[in-house]
Amino acid sequence: MVAITASMVAELRARTDAPMMECKKALVEAEGDLVRGEEILRVKLGNKAGKASSRVTAEGVVSAAVVGTTGALLEVNCETDFVTKNDAFLAFVNACAVLAAEHAPADVAALSALPLAQEGFGPTVEDVRRGLIGKIGENMSLRRFKLYSSGAKVATYLHGTRIGVMVEFDGEETAAKDVAMHVAAMKPAALSSAEVPAELVAKERSIAEQKAAESGKPAEIVSKMVEGSVQKFLKEVSLLNQSFVKNDKLTVEQMLKAANTTVKSFTLYVVGEGIEKKVDDFAAEVAAQVAAAKGQ
């Protein structure tokens, strides 16, 4: 039998917001598998168990730049929240976003090789990054960027520095910016139901099947329940089918149609999304630093 540790329970609770004892029971049933444990809680507790799943702990900044007809959305990570407020770090991130929009590099390595001078460091982005690491005393990395350069218009929305959205569109800029803000708030998984990733649909279907099976209803009824749940899920996570945040009597698709605007695609970046960050004992870390300073 797999030993269920307090840290495993704490991690599942952080992912799901479920009560500690429910998390422990789910982990016991899942034999320590966190992913399976999360599914078990979704079956037992419904969508409440997924509310915290989007929480992220890695730090960093999202920036956006539009140069001519090219837009760039960029994420740069660092170790602590303190650095995200550092002027030199922010200047570096914003400069990288502009460079990405200007030069349309193929990947992060190509972006890192572009010319840049800052704070006496250079002559490339990578040289500046390494220089700032030494000056600030904290690691930082260019994680990802997305370019839009098809010739269509782009609209951006930044919610602080932690959430960034870029929308590719034809039509009215005001409507497109409203959509970008909507994406930041509602975090759709895809533009339309047909574009929702197959793995997300499969996971939701599996959860729906498990919940429906517990109802004890006939197979044909269970099948309809499952299909109904999946279709509801698809509408909830596809941008065009979501209720528009500024007017919930309209879907996003209806709002865009009224504005004679078409959204072709979008990108949503949430700082640290998908990154697992080590949880440190802050008090112990401070104590260790004080001891080191005293030469103990």
N, C-alpha and C positions, 0 to 999 in steps of 0.2 A: 504493500500500500504506500502511495506517495505521501510524504510528510507535507502537510499544508502549513507554511510558515506565515508569521504575522505580516511580513513584507508582501507576500503573494496576495493575502487578503486585502491589504492596504492598496495594492496596485489595482485589483479588480474593483474596489470601491471607488477609486479615483476615476476609473473608466466609466462607471455606471451610476454612481450616486446611490446605489442600493445599500440597505442596512448591512452592518458588518457581519451579523450572523447569517444573513441570507447569502452574502458573498462566500463565507466559509463553507456553507452547505453546498453551494454551487461548485466550488472548487473540489470538494470531496467527491461529489458526483462526477465531476469532469476529470478526476484523478490528476488534478494539478494543472490541467490545460487551461490557460487564461482565456483563449479564444472560445473554447467550448463553454467555459464557465460564463462568459458574457452572453452566449446564445441561450444558455439555460435560464439566466436571469431575464432575458428578453421574453422568453416563453412564459415565465412565471409572473413577471411584473409589467409586461407590455413595454410601450415606448419609453416609460419613465426610466428604464434601465439604460437607455442610450443617450440621455441628456448630457452626460458629462463626457461622452466618448470623443467629442471634438476638442476637448481641452488639450492644450499643448504646454509644454514646460520649457522647451528650448527657446533661447532669446535671439533677438535680431531685429531687423528692419526690412520692410517692403517699400520699394520706391518705384516710381513710374516716370517715363519721359516719352514725349512725342516730338520727333524731328521730321519735318516734312510730312510724308505720308506713312512713316514708320513709327510704330509704338513699341515700347519695351516695358515689361513688368519684371522686376528683379527682387530677389530675396538674398540678403547677406546675413549670416548668423554670427553670433558672438556668445560668450559664456554667461554674462550676467546682464541684468536689466540696467545696471549703472552705465555700461558702455553704450547702450542704445540712446543715451542722452548726451553722449560726448560729441562735441561739435566736429572734431576731426573725423570721427567715425561716420557721422551723418554726411559730411561733405564727401567722403570717399564713396559711400553708397550712392549718393545722388550723381556723382561724376560717372560712376560705373553704369548707371541707368542711361545717362545721356550717351556715353560711348557705345553702348549696346544698340541704341536707336540710330546712331550715326553710322556705325560700321556693320551692323547685322552680322556679328560673329556666329560661327557655326555651333559653338558650344562654350562652356565655361573656360576651358583651356585656351580657346582662341580669344575670348574676352580678356583673360588674364595677361595675354601677350600684347595687348594694345598699349599704345603710348599714354603715359599719365605721369605727371609730376605733382607732388603735394607734400607739404610739411618738410621739404628738403629731401624727400625720397623720390625715387624714379630709377630708370626712365619708363618702366612699364607698370601696369596695374598690379602685377604680382610683386614687383619691388616695393611699391607703396604699401601693399597689404603686409608684407613682411616687416617693413619699417614701422608701421603703426602697431603691429604686434609687440615689437620691442619697446616702443615709446609708451603705449598704454598698459602693457603688461598683461594682455589677455588675448587668447587665440581668437581668430575670426576667419570666416571662410565664405567665398561666393558659392551659394548653394545651387541656384537655378535662375533662369530667366526665360521669358516667353516673348517672341517677336511677332508683330503683325505688320506685314509689308505687302499685302495683296493689292493695295491701291484703294481699298475701302476706307471709310472714316473709322477713327478709333476714339472712344471716350474712356476716361479713367475716373476712378473714385478710390481715395485712400481714407480709411477709417483710422485716424491716428497714424501710427507707423507699423501696426501689427497686422492689418488686413488691407489687401490691395486687390482691385478688380480692374480688368481691361476688357472692353466690349468692342467688337468689330461690327459695324453697322452701316446701313444706307438709310438716309432720311434725316429726321430732326435730331439735332444734338441734345436738346433738352430731354427728349424722351429717352435717348440712349444713356444719358447720365443718370436719369431716374432708374433705369434698368441696372446700371452698375451699382447704384446704392442699394437697390433691391437684392442683388446678388450677395453683397456684403452682409446684409441682414439675414437673408433666408438660406444662403449657402446651398443652392441647387446642385445636384450631382451631374446634370447634363442639360443641354438646350431643350431637348424634346424627350418624350417617353421612349422613343425608338433608339435614342442614343445613350440611355442609362447603361453603364457597364454591366456586362452579363454576370460578372461575379457578384455584383450587388443584388441583382435580381434573384440569382440562385440562392444567396444567403437569406434574403427576405422570404422567398418561397419555402425554404427549409423551416424557418421559424414559424411561418403561417401554418405549415403542415403539422408541426408539432403541437401548436396551440389548438388547431381544429381537431386533431386526433383526441385531445383530452375532453372534447365536448360530448363524446359518446354518440354522436348523431350518425345516421346512415351514410355510407360511402359517397353517394351522389350529392348529399347535402354538404359533406366535408369538402368535396371537390369544388363546389360553388363557393364555399367560404374561403377556401385557399385562393381561388382566382380573384375573388372580390378584394381580398387583402392585398394581393400583388398589384392589382390595378389601382387601388387607393394609394399604395406606396409610390407607384410610378408617377401619379399625378402630383404627389407631395414633393417629389425630388426633381421634377423636370421644370425648368425655368418657365417655359411658355404656358404651362398648366397651373402654375402657382397663382394664388390670389395676390394681386398687386399690393404692395405694402402701403401705398398712398391712397388706395381706394379698393377695399376688399370686395366690392361688388363687381369688379372687373378682374379677369385674369391678365397676366402680363401680355399674352398674345392679343387679347382684345384691346388693351391700352395701346399697344404698338400699332395695331390696325387703324385705330381711330387717329393716331398721329402720323399715319402713312409712313411708318418706319419699320425696317426689317433688321433684326439682329441675326448676324451670321454665325457668330461664335463668341465665347467669353472665356476668360481665365480668372480664377480666384486663387489668391495666395493668402494663407494664414501662417504667420510666422511659426516655424517649428513644427508644422503639421507633419505627422508621421515620424518625427524624430523622438527617440527615447532619450531622456536626459537623466543622468545620475542624480539621485536625491541625496544631498549632503546634509549633515548635521551642522547647521549654521553656527550654533553656539560652540560646538566643538572646534569648528574651523577657526572661529575668532580666537578662541582660547589658545589654539595651536600657534596662530600668528603672533599673539601677544608673547607667548613663551619664547618663540623664535627670536622676537625682537629684543628680548631680555637676555638672549644668549643661553637660555636653559636647554 
